[in-house]
Amino acid sequence: MKNLIIISCIAFFQFCNAQNVFLTKVEKTSDNKDQTLFKIQDEVKKAEYLGEIEVQGYSKDDAAVFSSVYKKAKEIGANAFSLKPFETIDGSTQPFNPSNYRLNLYFISREKLLNQTGYIYLFASSDKEQKISINKKDLILPHRSFFILKPKHEEVYVISTKKLLGSTIKLQPRSNDGNQYFQMSSTKIKSDDSGRGGLNLKSGDIIGLEKSFAEFLSIIYQEVKQSN
């Protein structure tokens, strides 16, 4: 009986922390071979509306959630998405809820996409805040947040995770560069599973992100504004 209660509690916990992705509306489909999935905003009026996805439940595994969103989008030939906020009774927009949100799906031809801004997007992890340094100026990114660095032409930017064995990158964006996307993760110390005892030290990382996944994160993460 005790084991049954424990199993039931575990199952309930997993259910509460599961995230499900549903294709809730299909207006039409598009037959194309585009493998990308872009975030669009102003381009919505030029795009062909295809359907809607709803995400229910909370998960820290953003890559797995995006994989499910991507597969659902490609079922109807979508190559673009935008956030569809929920509304309150009085018609105002509800704050974003990472446990339940909707995405509109579209097809848009590449020539209708607006030009890239050449910005640098820096994302924290899904579960821990990250202290970083940009040209020796410190910035704290809360978990599930991101910062947009708007570089000056030809200026060199040194970005570091500021941790023991942390990573450092040096960037010098050019005028014709597209956006660049990176995720920052802290140094992690965990127990050694080899049987010899001790600790394993994992270096902090700055990981380059694929554009489609990064633009999805920019929807579900909160932007951090730099204080003056």
PyRosetta script that sets phi, psi and omega in degrees:
from pyrosetta import init, pose_from_sequence

init()
pose = pose_from_sequence("MKNLIIISCIAFFQFCNAQNVFLTKVEKTSDNKDQTLFKIQDEVKKAEYLGEIEVQGYSKDDAAVFSSVYKKAKEIGANAFSLKPFETIDGSTQPFNPSNYRLNLYFISREKLLNQTGYIYLFASSDKEQKISINKKDLILPHRSFFILKPKHEEVYVISTKKLLGSTIKLQPRSNDGNQYFQMSSTKIKSDDSGRGGLNLKSGDIIGLEKSFAEFLSIIYQEVKQSN")
pose.set_psi(1, -42.4)
pose.set_omega(1, 179.7)
pose.set_phi(2, -62.7)
pose.set_psi(2, -42.6)
pose.set_omega(2, 179.0)
pose.set_phi(3, -63.6)
pose.set_psi(3, -37.2)
pose.set_omega(3, 179.5)
pose.set_phi(4, -64.0)
pose.set_psi(4, -40.1)
pose.set_omega(4, 178.6)
pose.set_phi(5, -64.8)
pose.set_psi(5, -42.4)
pose.set_omega(5, 179.9)
pose.set_phi(6, -62.9)
pose.set_psi(6, -45.1)
pose.set_omega(6, 179.5)
pose.set_phi(7, -62.3)
pose.set_psi(7, -40.8)
pose.set_omega(7, 179.6)
pose.set_phi(8, -64.2)
pose.set_psi(8, -40.0)
pose.set_omega(8, 179.2)
pose.set_phi(9, -65.3)
pose.set_psi(9, -41.4)
pose.set_omega(9, 178.9)
pose.set_phi(10, -63.8)
pose.set_psi(10, -44.2)
pose.set_omega(10, 179.9)
pose.set_phi(11, -62.4)
pose.set_psi(11, -40.6)
pose.set_omega(11, 179.3)
pose.set_phi(12, -65.6)
pose.set_psi(12, -41.3)
pose.set_omega(12, 179.0)
pose.set_phi(13, -62.8)
pose.set_psi(13, -43.1)
pose.set_omega(13, 179.6)
pose.set_phi(14, -65.2)
pose.set_psi(14, -37.9)
pose.set_omega(14, 178.8)
pose.set_phi(15, -64.1)
pose.set_psi(15, -42.4)
pose.set_omega(15, -178.1)
pose.set_phi(16, -67.7)
pose.set_psi(16, -26.9)
pose.set_omega(16, -177.3)
pose.set_phi(17, -101.7)
pose.set_psi(17, 5.6)
pose.set_omega(17, 178.4)
pose.set_phi(18, -81.4)
pose.set_psi(18, 151.2)
pose.set_omega(18, 177.1)
pose.set_phi(19, -124.7)
pose.set_psi(19, 125.6)
pose.set_omega(19, -177.4)
pose.set_phi(20, -113.1)
pose.set_psi(20, 142.0)
pose.set_omega(20, -179.2)
pose.set_phi(21, -118.0)
pose.set_psi(21, 123.1)
pose.set_omega(21, -176.3)
pose.set_phi(22, -121.5)
pose.set_psi(22, 136.8)
pose.set_omega(22, 170.6)
pose.set_phi(23, -86.8)
pose.set_psi(23, 95.4)
pose.set_omega(23, -169.0)
pose.set_phi(24, -88.6)
pose.set_psi(24, -15.6)
pose.set_omega(24, -179.2)
pose.set_phi(25, -151.5)
pose.set_psi(25, 133.5)
pose.set_omega(25, 175.1)
pose.set_phi(26, -126.9)
pose.set_psi(26, 109.3)
pose.set_omega(26, 178.6)
pose.set_phi(27, -83.1)
pose.set_psi(27, -42.4)
pose.set_omega(27, 178.1)
pose.set_phi(28, -164.2)
pose.set_psi(28, 174.2)
pose.set_omega(28, 176.3)
pose.set_phi(29, -122.3)
pose.set_psi(29, 160.0)
pose.set_omega(29, 179.3)
pose.set_phi(30, -127.1)
pose.set_psi(30, 129.6)
pose.set_omega(30, -179.3)
pose.set_phi(31, -93.8)
pose.set_psi(31, 99.0)
pose.set_omega(31, -179.8)
pose.set_phi(32, -149.5)
pose.set_psi(32, 166.4)
pose.set_omega(32, -176.8)
pose.set_phi(33, -108.5)
pose.set_psi(33, 12.7)
pose.set_omega(33, -178.3)
pose.set_phi(34, -66.5)
pose.set_psi(34, 123.8)
pose.set_omega(34, -177.9)
pose.set_phi(35, -93.1)
pose.set_psi(35, -4.1)
pose.set_omega(35, -176.9)
pose.set_phi(36, -89.3)
pose.set_psi(36, 167.0)
pose.set_omega(36, 175.9)
pose.set_phi(37, -144.6)
pose.set_psi(37, 98.2)
pose.set_omega(37, -173.5)
pose.set_phi(38, -93.6)
pose.set_psi(38, 150.2)
pose.set_omega(38, 167.4)
pose.set_phi(39, -85.6)
pose.set_psi(39, 132.0)
pose.set_omega(39, 177.1)
pose.set_phi(40, -126.2)
pose.set_psi(40, 154.2)
pose.set_omega(40, 177.3)
pose.set_phi(41, -131.9)
pose.set_psi(41, -80.3)
pose.set_omega(41, -179.8)
pose.set_phi(42, -65.6)
pose.set_psi(42, -23.0)
pose.set_omega(42, -178.5)
pose.set_phi(43, -76.1)
pose.set_psi(43, -6.7)
pose.set_omega(43, -176.0)
pose.set_phi(44, -54.5)
pose.set_psi(44, -40.1)
pose.set_omega(44, -177.2)
pose.set_phi(45, -67.3)
pose.set_psi(45, -17.6)
pose.set_omega(45, 178.5)
pose.set_phi(46, -98.6)
pose.set_psi(46, -6.0)
pose.set_omega(46, -174.3)
pose.set_phi(47, -94.6)
pose.set_psi(47, 159.8)
pose.set_omega(47, 177.5)
pose.set_phi(48, -95.6)
pose.set_psi(48, 117.8)
pose.set_omega(48, -178.2)
pose.set_phi(49, -73.1)
pose.set_psi(49, 130.7)
pose.set_omega(49, -178.0)
pose.set_phi(50, -114.1)
pose.set_psi(50, -37.9)
pose.set_omega(50, -176.4)
pose.set_phi(51, 176.0)
pose.set_psi(51, -161.0)
pose.set_omega(51, -173.4)
pose.set_phi(52, -145.4)
pose.set_psi(52, 141.7)
pose.set_omega(52, 175.3)
pose.set_phi(53, -116.0)
pose.set_psi(53, 142.1)
pose.set_omega(53, 171.7)
pose.set_phi(54, -123.1)
pose.set_psi(54, 133.7)
pose.set_omega(54, 178.0)
pose.set_phi(55, -107.9)
pose.set_psi(55, 126.6)
pose.set_omega(55, -178.1)
pose.set_phi(56, -124.3)
pose.set_psi(56, 133.6)
pose.set_omega(56, -180.0)
pose.set_phi(57, 97.0)
pose.set_psi(57, 159.1)
pose.set_omega(57, -176.7)
pose.set_phi(58, -107.1)
pose.set_psi(58, 141.1)
pose.set_omega(58, 176.7)
pose.set_phi(59, -146.7)
pose.set_psi(59, 143.5)
pose.set_omega(59, 173.9)
pose.set_phi(60, -85.0)
pose.set_psi(60, -13.6)
pose.set_omega(60, -177.4)
pose.set_phi(61, -87.5)
pose.set_psi(61, 80.8)
pose.set_omega(61, -175.6)
pose.set_phi(62, -65.0)
pose.set_psi(62, -32.6)
pose.set_omega(62, -179.9)
pose.set_phi(63, -64.8)
pose.set_psi(63, -40.4)
pose.set_omega(63, 179.2)
pose.set_phi(64, -67.4)
pose.set_psi(64, -39.8)
pose.set_omega(64, 178.6)
pose.set_phi(65, -64.4)
pose.set_psi(65, -44.7)
pose.set_omega(65, 179.1)
pose.set_phi(66, -62.2)
pose.set_psi(66, -38.8)
pose.set_omega(66, 178.5)
pose.set_phi(67, -58.5)
pose.set_psi(67, -41.5)
pose.set_omega(67, 178.5)
pose.set_phi(68, -67.9)
pose.set_psi(68, -42.3)
pose.set_omega(68, 177.7)
pose.set_phi(69, -61.1)
pose.set_psi(69, -44.5)
pose.set_omega(69, -178.9)
pose.set_phi(70, -60.5)
pose.set_psi(70, -46.0)
pose.set_omega(70, -178.9)
pose.set_phi(71, -62.9)
pose.set_psi(71, -42.4)
pose.set_omega(71, 178.6)
pose.set_phi(72, -64.4)
pose.set_psi(72, -41.1)
pose.set_omega(72, -179.8)
pose.set_phi(73, -63.2)
pose.set_psi(73, -41.1)
pose.set_omega(73, -177.3)
pose.set_phi(74, -73.6)
pose.set_psi(74, -18.2)
pose.set_omega(74, 175.9)
pose.set_phi(75, -61.1)
pose.set_psi(75, -29.5)
pose.set_omega(75, -179.4)
pose.set_phi(76, -113.6)
pose.set_psi(76, 10.0)
pose.set_omega(76, 174.6)
pose.set_phi(77, 81.6)
pose.set_psi(77, 21.5)
pose.set_omega(77, -179.9)
pose.set_phi(78, -76.8)
pose.set_psi(78, 142.6)
pose.set_omega(78, 173.5)
pose.set_phi(79, -126.8)
pose.set_psi(79, 11.3)
pose.set_omega(79, 179.9)
pose.set_phi(80, -152.7)
pose.set_psi(80, 156.9)
pose.set_omega(80, 179.7)
pose.set_phi(81, -148.3)
pose.set_psi(81, 160.7)
pose.set_omega(81, 172.3)
pose.set_phi(82, -146.0)
pose.set_psi(82, 155.5)
pose.set_omega(82, 178.8)
pose.set_phi(83, -73.3)
pose.set_psi(83, 136.2)
pose.set_omega(83, 175.1)
pose.set_phi(84, -113.9)
pose.set_psi(84, 95.4)
pose.set_omega(84, -175.2)
pose.set_phi(85, -65.0)
pose.set_psi(85, 148.7)
pose.set_omega(85, 169.6)
pose.set_phi(86, -76.0)
pose.set_psi(86, 153.2)
pose.set_omega(86, 180.0)
pose.set_phi(87, -116.8)
pose.set_psi(87, 151.8)
pose.set_omega(87, 175.3)
pose.set_phi(88, -82.2)
pose.set_psi(88, 177.6)
pose.set_omega(88, -179.0)
pose.set_phi(89, -60.3)
pose.set_psi(89, -35.1)
pose.set_omega(89, -178.3)
pose.set_phi(90, -84.7)
pose.set_psi(90, 4.5)
pose.set_omega(90, 175.6)
pose.set_phi(91, 92.0)
pose.set_psi(91, -2.3)
pose.set_omega(91, 178.2)
pose.set_phi(92, -79.6)
pose.set_psi(92, 159.3)
pose.set_omega(92, -176.8)
pose.set_phi(93, -81.2)
pose.set_psi(93, 131.9)
pose.set_omega(93, 177.0)
pose.set_phi(94, -77.0)
pose.set_psi(94, 149.8)
pose.set_omega(94, 173.9)
pose.set_phi(95, -60.4)
pose.set_psi(95, 151.0)
pose.set_omega(95, -179.3)
pose.set_phi(96, -63.5)
pose.set_psi(96, 134.9)
pose.set_omega(96, 179.3)
pose.set_phi(97, -120.2)
pose.set_psi(97, 111.1)
pose.set_omega(97, -177.7)
pose.set_phi(98, -65.0)
pose.set_psi(98, -9.9)
pose.set_omega(98, 178.5)
pose.set_phi(99, -91.3)
pose.set_psi(99, -10.2)
pose.set_omega(99, -179.9)
pose.set_phi(100, -163.4)
pose.set_psi(100, 111.9)
pose.set_omega(100, 179.0)
pose.set_phi(101, -151.5)
pose.set_psi(101, 164.3)
pose.set_omega(101, -177.6)
pose.set_phi(102, -124.2)
pose.set_psi(102, 148.5)
pose.set_omega(102, 176.8)
pose.set_phi(103, -127.7)
pose.set_psi(103, 129.5)
pose.set_omega(103, 170.3)
pose.set_phi(104, -80.4)
pose.set_psi(104, 143.3)
pose.set_omega(104, -178.5)
pose.set_phi(105, -114.6)
pose.set_psi(105, 141.2)
pose.set_omega(105, -176.0)
pose.set_phi(106, -140.8)
pose.set_psi(106, 165.1)
pose.set_omega(106, 161.5)
pose.set_phi(107, -118.2)
pose.set_psi(107, 133.3)
pose.set_omega(107, 178.2)
pose.set_phi(108, -140.2)
pose.set_psi(108, 137.2)
pose.set_omega(108, 178.4)
pose.set_phi(109, -74.0)
pose.set_psi(109, 150.6)
pose.set_omega(109, -174.0)
pose.set_phi(110, -58.7)
pose.set_psi(110, -36.6)
pose.set_omega(110, -176.2)
pose.set_phi(111, -68.7)
pose.set_psi(111, -13.9)
pose.set_omega(111, 179.4)
pose.set_phi(112, -91.9)
pose.set_psi(112, -6.1)
pose.set_omega(112, 178.2)
pose.set_phi(113, -74.5)
pose.set_psi(113, 141.9)
pose.set_omega(113, 178.3)
pose.set_phi(114, -72.2)
pose.set_psi(114, 155.2)
pose.set_omega(114, -179.1)
pose.set_phi(115, -63.3)
pose.set_psi(115, 147.7)
pose.set_omega(115, 176.3)
pose.set_phi(116, -66.0)
pose.set_psi(116, 150.5)
pose.set_omega(116, -177.7)
pose.set_phi(117, -87.0)
pose.set_psi(117, -18.5)
pose.set_omega(117, -176.2)
pose.set_phi(118, 78.2)
pose.set_psi(118, 20.0)
pose.set_omega(118, -179.9)
pose.set_phi(119, -82.3)
pose.set_psi(119, 163.7)
pose.set_omega(119, 176.2)
pose.set_phi(120, -113.3)
pose.set_psi(120, 119.6)
pose.set_omega(120, -179.3)
pose.set_phi(121, -99.2)
pose.set_psi(121, 127.8)
pose.set_omega(121, 179.9)
pose.set_phi(122, -119.2)
pose.set_psi(122, 116.2)
pose.set_omega(122, -175.9)
pose.set_phi(123, -106.0)
pose.set_psi(123, 139.2)
pose.set_omega(123, 169.3)
pose.set_phi(124, -78.9)
pose.set_psi(124, 178.8)
pose.set_omega(124, 176.1)
pose.set_phi(125, -83.1)
pose.set_psi(125, 176.2)
pose.set_omega(125, -177.1)
pose.set_phi(126, -79.7)
pose.set_psi(126, -14.9)
pose.set_omega(126, -173.0)
pose.set_phi(127, -131.1)
pose.set_psi(127, -7.3)
pose.set_omega(127, -178.5)
pose.set_phi(128, -139.0)
pose.set_psi(128, 144.3)
pose.set_omega(128, 174.5)
pose.set_phi(129, -71.7)
pose.set_psi(129, 158.7)
pose.set_omega(129, -176.9)
pose.set_phi(130, -135.5)
pose.set_psi(130, 126.8)
pose.set_omega(130, 174.4)
pose.set_phi(131, -93.2)
pose.set_psi(131, 125.3)
pose.set_omega(131, -179.4)
pose.set_phi(132, -127.0)
pose.set_psi(132, 167.0)
pose.set_omega(132, 176.9)
pose.set_phi(133, -127.0)
pose.set_psi(133, 131.1)
pose.set_omega(133, 175.4)
pose.set_phi(134, -120.1)
pose.set_psi(134, 108.9)
pose.set_omega(134, -175.3)
pose.set_phi(135, 50.7)
pose.set_psi(135, 47.7)
pose.set_omega(135, 176.1)
pose.set_phi(136, 68.8)
pose.set_psi(136, 13.2)
pose.set_omega(136, 174.3)
pose.set_phi(137, -107.4)
pose.set_psi(137, 122.7)
pose.set_omega(137, -174.0)
pose.set_phi(138, -77.5)
pose.set_psi(138, 147.4)
pose.set_omega(138, 177.0)
pose.set_phi(139, -147.3)
pose.set_psi(139, 133.5)
pose.set_omega(139, 177.1)
pose.set_phi(140, -103.7)
pose.set_psi(140, 125.0)
pose.set_omega(140, 176.1)
pose.set_phi(141, -103.9)
pose.set_psi(141, 112.2)
pose.set_omega(141, 174.0)
pose.set_phi(142, -61.7)
pose.set_psi(142, 160.6)
pose.set_omega(142, 178.5)
pose.set_phi(143, -60.6)
pose.set_psi(143, 147.1)
pose.set_omega(143, -178.7)
pose.set_phi(144, 58.0)
pose.set_psi(144, 46.4)
pose.set_omega(144, 176.6)
pose.set_phi(145, -138.3)
pose.set_psi(145, 168.3)
pose.set_omega(145, 177.0)
pose.set_phi(146, -149.7)
pose.set_psi(146, 158.2)
pose.set_omega(146, 179.4)
pose.set_phi(147, -125.2)
pose.set_psi(147, 137.2)
pose.set_omega(147, 178.0)
pose.set_phi(148, -103.5)
pose.set_psi(148, 115.5)
pose.set_omega(148, 176.4)
pose.set_phi(149, -92.2)
pose.set_psi(149, 122.7)
pose.set_omega(149, -179.4)
pose.set_phi(150, -104.8)
pose.set_psi(150, 91.8)
pose.set_omega(150, -170.0)
pose.set_phi(151, -70.9)
pose.set_psi(151, 151.0)
pose.set_omega(151, 172.7)
pose.set_phi(152, -85.3)
pose.set_psi(152, 148.6)
pose.set_omega(152, -174.8)
pose.set_phi(153, -56.5)
pose.set_psi(153, 126.3)
pose.set_omega(153, 175.1)
pose.set_phi(154, 69.4)
pose.set_psi(154, 1.6)
pose.set_omega(154, 178.5)
pose.set_phi(155, -77.9)
pose.set_psi(155, 143.8)
pose.set_omega(155, 179.5)
pose.set_phi(156, -91.4)
pose.set_psi(156, 135.2)
pose.set_omega(156, -179.8)
pose.set_phi(157, -120.7)
pose.set_psi(157, 125.3)
pose.set_omega(157, 177.1)
pose.set_phi(158, -106.5)
pose.set_psi(158, 117.9)
pose.set_omega(158, -176.0)
pose.set_phi(159, -117.2)
pose.set_psi(159, 128.4)
pose.set_omega(159, -175.6)
pose.set_phi(160, -133.1)
pose.set_psi(160, 150.8)
pose.set_omega(160, 176.3)
pose.set_phi(161, -84.7)
pose.set_psi(161, -5.8)
pose.set_omega(161, 173.3)
pose.set_phi(162, 55.8)
pose.set_psi(162, 35.0)
pose.set_omega(162, 177.4)
pose.set_phi(163, -125.6)
pose.set_psi(163, 163.4)
pose.set_omega(163, 174.8)
pose.set_phi(164, -56.3)
pose.set_psi(164, 125.7)
pose.set_omega(164, -176.5)
pose.set_phi(165, 62.2)
pose.set_psi(165, 20.8)
pose.set_omega(165, -179.8)
pose.set_phi(166, -71.5)
pose.set_psi(166, 165.7)
pose.set_omega(166, -176.5)
pose.set_phi(167, -93.2)
pose.set_psi(167, 156.7)
pose.set_omega(167, 175.4)
pose.set_phi(168, -137.5)
pose.set_psi(168, 137.2)
pose.set_omega(168, 174.4)
pose.set_phi(169, -126.9)
pose.set_psi(169, 152.8)
pose.set_omega(169, 177.6)
pose.set_phi(170, -122.7)
pose.set_psi(170, 125.1)
pose.set_omega(170, -176.8)
pose.set_phi(171, -124.9)
pose.set_psi(171, 142.0)
pose.set_omega(171, 174.0)
pose.set_phi(172, -136.2)
pose.set_psi(172, 82.9)
pose.set_omega(172, -176.4)
pose.set_phi(173, -61.3)
pose.set_psi(173, 142.7)
pose.set_omega(173, 176.2)
pose.set_phi(174, -100.4)
pose.set_psi(174, 167.3)
pose.set_omega(174, -174.2)
pose.set_phi(175, -63.4)
pose.set_psi(175, -29.6)
pose.set_omega(175, -177.1)
pose.set_phi(176, -99.3)
pose.set_psi(176, 7.4)
pose.set_omega(176, -179.8)
pose.set_phi(177, -69.9)
pose.set_psi(177, 146.8)
pose.set_omega(177, 171.5)
pose.set_phi(178, -83.0)
pose.set_psi(178, -176.2)
pose.set_omega(178, 176.6)
pose.set_phi(179, -64.5)
pose.set_psi(179, 150.4)
pose.set_omega(179, 174.3)
pose.set_phi(180, -122.0)
pose.set_psi(180, 144.3)
pose.set_omega(180, -172.6)
pose.set_phi(181, -131.0)
pose.set_psi(181, 131.3)
pose.set_omega(181, 179.9)
pose.set_phi(182, -139.2)
pose.set_psi(182, 145.9)
pose.set_omega(182, 173.5)
pose.set_phi(183, -114.4)
pose.set_psi(183, 135.8)
pose.set_omega(183, -176.2)
pose.set_phi(184, -104.3)
pose.set_psi(184, 132.6)
pose.set_omega(184, 176.6)
pose.set_phi(185, -132.0)
pose.set_psi(185, 140.8)
pose.set_omega(185, -175.5)
pose.set_phi(186, -75.4)
pose.set_psi(186, 163.1)
pose.set_omega(186, 169.6)
pose.set_phi(187, -62.1)
pose.set_psi(187, 136.6)
pose.set_omega(187, -178.0)
pose.set_phi(188, -122.5)
pose.set_psi(188, 136.7)
pose.set_omega(188, 175.9)
pose.set_phi(189, -116.3)
pose.set_psi(189, 128.2)
pose.set_omega(189, -179.8)
pose.set_phi(190, -138.5)
pose.set_psi(190, 164.7)
pose.set_omega(190, -179.4)
pose.set_phi(191, -67.3)
pose.set_psi(191, 149.7)
pose.set_omega(191, -180.0)
pose.set_phi(192, -82.3)
pose.set_psi(192, 121.8)
pose.set_omega(192, -178.9)
pose.set_phi(193, -93.8)
pose.set_psi(193, 9.3)
pose.set_omega(193, -176.0)
pose.set_phi(194, -78.6)
pose.set_psi(194, -13.7)
pose.set_omega(194, -177.7)
pose.set_phi(195, 97.6)
pose.set_psi(195, -7.2)
pose.set_omega(195, -179.0)
pose.set_phi(196, -93.2)
pose.set_psi(196, -6.8)
pose.set_omega(196, -179.0)
pose.set_phi(197, 81.4)
pose.set_psi(197, 172.5)
pose.set_omega(197, 178.1)
pose.set_phi(198, 98.6)
pose.set_psi(198, -161.1)
pose.set_omega(198, -175.5)
pose.set_phi(199, -127.8)
pose.set_psi(199, 150.5)
pose.set_omega(199, 171.0)
pose.set_phi(200, -104.9)
pose.set_psi(200, 131.6)
pose.set_omega(200, -179.4)
pose.set_phi(201, -108.1)
pose.set_psi(201, 121.6)
pose.set_omega(201, 179.4)
pose.set_phi(202, -106.3)
pose.set_psi(202, 127.9)
pose.set_omega(202, -178.9)
pose.set_phi(203, -64.4)
pose.set_psi(203, 142.6)
pose.set_omega(203, 172.2)
pose.set_phi(204, -64.0)
pose.set_psi(204, 149.0)
pose.set_omega(204, -172.9)
pose.set_phi(205, -127.8)
pose.set_psi(205, 151.6)
pose.set_omega(205, 165.3)
pose.set_phi(206, -119.5)
pose.set_psi(206, 110.8)
pose.set_omega(206, -170.7)
pose.set_phi(207, -109.0)
pose.set_psi(207, 126.1)
pose.set_omega(207, 174.7)
pose.set_phi(208, -70.9)
pose.set_psi(208, 134.2)
pose.set_omega(208, -177.3)
pose.set_phi(209, -107.3)
pose.set_psi(209, 144.9)
pose.set_omega(209, 173.3)
pose.set_phi(210, -67.7)
pose.set_psi(210, 143.0)
pose.set_omega(210, -171.4)
pose.set_phi(211, -55.8)
pose.set_psi(211, -46.8)
pose.set_omega(211, -176.2)
pose.set_phi(212, -62.2)
pose.set_psi(212, -45.3)
pose.set_omega(212, 179.4)
pose.set_phi(213, -64.9)
pose.set_psi(213, -42.2)
pose.set_omega(213, -179.4)
pose.set_phi(214, -63.3)
pose.set_psi(214, -40.3)
pose.set_omega(214, -179.8)
pose.set_phi(215, -69.5)
pose.set_psi(215, -29.4)
pose.set_omega(215, 172.4)
pose.set_phi(216, -65.6)
pose.set_psi(216, -44.4)
pose.set_omega(216, 178.4)
pose.set_phi(217, -60.5)
pose.set_psi(217, -35.2)
pose.set_omega(217, -179.1)
pose.set_phi(218, -68.5)
pose.set_psi(218, -14.4)
pose.set_omega(218, 174.2)
pose.set_phi(219, -84.3)
pose.set_psi(219, -43.0)
pose.set_omega(219, -171.6)
pose.set_phi(220, -96.4)
pose.set_psi(220, -7.9)
pose.set_omega(220, 175.5)
pose.set_phi(221, -101.8)
pose.set_psi(221, 162.1)
pose.set_omega(221, -178.9)
pose.set_phi(222, -98.0)
pose.set_psi(222, 130.6)
pose.set_omega(222, 178.7)
pose.set_phi(223, -74.5)
pose.set_psi(223, 136.2)
pose.set_omega(223, 176.3)
pose.set_phi(224, -99.7)
pose.set_psi(224, 127.4)
pose.set_omega(224, 177.0)
pose.set_phi(225, -95.0)
pose.set_psi(225, 135.1)
pose.set_omega(225, -179.4)
pose.set_phi(226, -77.8)
pose.set_psi(226, 130.8)
pose.set_omega(226, 179.0)
pose.set_phi(227, -77.0)
pose.set_psi(227, 152.8)
pose.set_omega(227, -179.4)
pose.set_phi(228, -79.0)
pose.dump_pdb("model.pdb")
